[in-house]
Every structure is written in C-alpha cells, then in structure tokens.
Amino acid sequence: MPVAKARANWKGDIPSGSGAFTAGDSISGGVTYKSRFEAPFAGPSRDDGYGL
C-alpha cells in the first residue's frame, strides 16, 4: 500500500500569519486566515478535502 505524505507550517499569529502546505509530490500552496476562513466558499465545509 502506498504511503501518503503531507506537510504544513504556519508562521505568525492566527489572524495575520501565513502558512504553506504540500501534499505528495505535486500539490502545494499557501494559506492565510483570510483565504481559509473569510474568502467566499471558504471554511471547514469545503469539498476539497483539506482542513488547514
């Protein structure tokens, strides 16, 4: 069975900090509080499967 690897980090305080994530060898991106919780269609109920 293949092993899935992911990594995430956050720098700063929650409202003004930022972070980055990688999943596998080909998925990566950045995240901020605003992009995760205040942007349209953002939040834990998103259907994309990540919970940063």
C-alpha positions as CSV (number, residue, x, y, z in Angstrom):
1,M,0.0,0.0,0.0
2,P,1.4,3.4,-0.9
3,V,2.2,5.9,1.8
4,A,0.7,9.4,1.5
5,K,2.8,12.3,2.9
6,A,1.7,15.8,3.7
7,R,3.3,18.8,5.4
8,A,2.1,22.1,6.7
9,N,3.5,25.0,8.6
10,W,2.3,28.3,9.9
11,K,4.2,31.5,10.8
12,G,2.9,34.3,13.0
13,D,-0.3,34.7,14.9
14,I,-3.6,33.3,13.6
15,P,-5.2,36.5,12.1
16,S,-2.2,38.0,10.4
17,G,0.2,35.0,9.9
18,S,0.5,32.8,6.9
19,G,1.4,29.2,6.1
20,A,2.2,26.7,3.4
21,F,1.4,23.1,2.7
22,T,2.5,20.3,0.5
23,A,0.7,17.0,-0.3
24,G,2.5,14.3,-2.1
25,D,5.0,15.4,-4.8
26,S,2.7,17.7,-6.9
27,I,0.3,19.6,-4.7
28,S,1.4,22.7,-2.7
29,G,0.2,26.1,-1.9
30,G,-0.1,28.9,0.6
31,V,-2.8,29.8,3.0
32,T,-3.7,32.8,5.2
33,Y,-6.5,33.2,7.8
34,K,-8.5,35.2,5.3
35,S,-8.1,32.7,2.4
36,R,-9.1,29.9,4.7
37,F,-12.0,31.4,6.7
38,E,-13.1,34.7,5.2
39,A,-12.9,34.2,1.4
40,P,-16.1,33.2,-0.5
41,F,-16.7,29.5,-0.2
42,A,-14.0,29.1,2.4
43,G,-14.3,27.2,5.6
44,P,-14.4,23.7,7.0
45,S,-17.3,22.6,4.9
46,R,-15.4,23.0,1.6
47,D,-15.4,19.9,-0.5
48,D,-11.7,20.0,-1.4
49,G,-10.8,17.7,1.5
50,Y,-8.1,19.7,3.3
51,G,-8.6,21.1,6.7
52,L,-5.9,23.7,7.2
